[in-house]
Amino acid sequence: MAQEHTHGPHPEHGHEEHEEHGSFKSYTIGFVLSIVLTLIPLYLVVNETLAGGELIFVILIFAVLQFIVQLFFFMHIRSGEAPRYNVMALILGLVIAFTVVAASIWIMSFNATVQ
């Protein structure tokens, strides 16, 4: 006899769907925030509202905010079976990326002073 299997959430197996994970509302909010966080620096650059270091600083702030929005609304960093492991892996990746970038800048500045 064939056993009938239905597709969908199975609470007895621990596969319950969460509303905050991948809901249309969550994706829409993330999309709108991403657009706004992209358009504000674009406006500042196109209209030359800020100059030099101030502009770079504001763009970096908006980039960090964009990164946070991407993590929480699209990559679901706090959801899943083990969100603590996701955050730890993210922190490790950020430490490695920071180390590579800082070491590259250090080497390039050392080479500039030697030559």
C-alpha positions in Angstrom: 0.0 0.0 0.0 1.2 3.4 -0.9 1.4 5.9 2.0 0.0 9.3 1.2 2.3 12.1 2.0 1.2 15.7 2.0 3.5 18.6 1.5 3.4 21.4 4.0 4.5 22.3 7.5 4.8 19.3 9.9 4.8 20.5 13.5 5.6 17.0 14.7 8.8 17.1 12.8 9.9 20.5 13.9 9.4 22.1 10.4 7.0 24.8 11.4 6.9 27.9 9.2 7.7 31.2 10.9 6.0 34.3 9.8 9.1 36.5 10.1 11.2 34.2 7.9 10.6 35.1 4.3 7.2 36.7 4.6 6.0 39.1 1.9 5.9 41.9 4.4 9.4 41.3 5.6 10.8 41.2 2.0 8.8 44.4 1.1 10.1 46.3 4.1 13.7 45.1 3.4 13.4 46.1 -0.3 12.0 49.6 0.5 14.8 50.2 3.1 17.4 49.0 0.6 16.1 51.4 -2.0 16.0 54.3 0.4 19.5 53.5 1.8 20.8 53.5 -1.8 19.1 56.6 -3.1 20.2 58.9 -0.2 23.9 58.6 -0.9 23.2 58.8 -4.6 21.4 62.1 -4.1 24.3 63.4 -2.0 26.9 62.4 -4.7 24.9 63.7 -7.7 24.0 67.0 -6.2 27.4 67.5 -4.6 25.9 68.2 -1.2 28.9 67.1 0.7 32.5 67.0 -0.4 35.6 64.9 0.4 35.9 63.1 3.6 32.4 64.0 4.8 30.9 62.4 1.7 32.9 59.2 2.1 32.0 59.0 5.8 28.3 59.3 5.0 28.5 56.8 2.2 30.3 54.3 4.5 27.6 54.8 7.2 24.8 54.1 4.6 26.8 51.1 3.4 26.9 49.6 6.9 23.2 50.3 7.3 22.5 48.6 4.0 24.6 45.6 5.1 22.5 45.3 8.3 19.3 45.5 6.4 20.5 42.8 4.0 21.5 40.5 6.9 18.2 40.8 8.8 15.6 41.0 6.0 17.1 38.9 3.2 19.7 36.5 4.7 17.7 35.9 7.9 20.8 36.0 10.2 18.7 35.6 13.4 16.4 32.9 12.2 17.1 29.2 11.6 17.9 26.2 13.8 21.0 27.7 15.3 21.1 31.5 14.9 24.0 31.8 17.3 26.2 29.8 14.9 25.1 32.1 12.0 26.2 35.2 14.0 29.5 33.6 15.0 30.3 32.6 11.4 29.4 36.2 10.3 31.7 37.7 13.0 34.5 35.4 11.9 34.0 36.4 8.3 34.0 40.1 9.2 37.3 39.6 11.2 38.9 37.9 8.3 37.7 40.5 5.8 38.9 43.4 8.1 42.3 41.7 8.6 42.8 41.3 4.8 41.7 44.9 4.0 43.8 46.4 6.9 46.9 44.3 6.0 46.5 45.3 2.3 46.3 49.0 3.2 49.2 48.7 5.5 51.4 46.9 2.9 50.4 49.5 0.2 51.2 52.4 2.5 54.6 50.8 3.4 55.4 50.3 -0.2 54.5 54.0 -1.0 56.9 55.2 1.7 59.8 53.0 0.6 59.7 54.0 -3.0 
